[in-house]
Amino acid sequence: MTPNSPLQIAKEVILAEAAALTSTAEKLDDSFLSALSLILEMQEIGRVVVSGMGKAGIIGMKISATLASIGIPSYFLHPAEAVHGDLGRYTKFDVALLISNSGETQELLEMLPFLRRVGCSVISFSASLDSTLARHSDVAVPIGKHTEAGPLGLAPTTSTTVMLALGDALAMALQNKIGTSESEFARFHPAGSLGRSLLTVEEIMRKGDEMCTVSEHISCREVLQRITDTRGRPGAAIIITESGDLAGIFTDGDLRRCLGQDESFLNDPVSKHMGTSPAAVPIGTLVKEATILMNNRRIDQLIVINKANRPVGLLDIQDAVSVRLR
């Protein structure tokens, strides 16, 4: 590998940024904990409003998005827009997170007097605690002074990587403090693979007029008509007792077996031909777990029951597959 070759430069950039991250981690102090406490104090009533110019602003957008993804209300406010009317978005319950490597970004400094008048708390990320921004913040978290990577050492590289990592560290520490669960995290990511993997059966099951529930005493003929009349035409009818408890299930597989004999079964009570040990899962079961159960038992429908062992929904394998493929 020749000196100044693209590969050599790439490796040097990555190593320089890695070294800066290590240095920042080793120098983290109580200012980080103070920033954490400020945000925790406001999370129920306020928001974290992140601002930064240029590349620092792009990093700020990512930090804000990460905070929102774990349930901390947050949005990004561009400093240039802020000082031209959008400062009115702030309330005294908010925390302003201002990001600037130099700590002297004019647009951010112009925001400070207003934030003070509103009573908004200010957290800053900057290289030096002696910067104007740091000196006028409630909590100044130093990112350290780092040489930018690359041949010229001018483009924001190392500094923005450190800013991003510090934002991630803050978000993950907050997540640990507030106890965001996997299911709560998925709630903010409904369209992603994580959200789909943590869906529960009650979120996609057929219920109400999409679920066919019949008495164990009615005839098979009437059951077939009820299935036909049910919206979405489910592939099974849930059979219940007079008291509403689960008695069994009558599926299209049961129908095919009956048709293999003669049509006299149509006049029999459905209890004579239903499956008496239907597969059922409680409310709260993950769709992925329900799908595994259906595949293992080679069935297409799964009954969802409540704590009283009463059916409240029907999960069809096609519904589960369609959710996973979206």
Secondary structure, 3 states (H helix, E strand, C coil): CCCCCHHHHHHHHHHHHHHHHHHHHHHCCHHHHHHHHHHHHHCCCCCEEEEECHHHHHHHHHHHHHHHHCCCCEEECCHHHHCCCHHHHCCCCCEEEEECCCCCCHHHHHHHHHHHHHCCEEEEEECCCCCHHHHCCCEEEECCCCCCCCCCCCCCCHHHHHHHHHHHHHHHHHHHHHCCCHHHHHHCCCCCHHHHHCCEHHHHCECHHHCCEEECCCEHHHHHHHHHHCCCCCCEEEEECCCCCEEEEEEHHHHHHHHCCCHHHHHCEHHHCCECCCCEEECCCEHHHHHHHHHHHCCCEEEEECCCCCEEEEEEHHHHHHHHHC
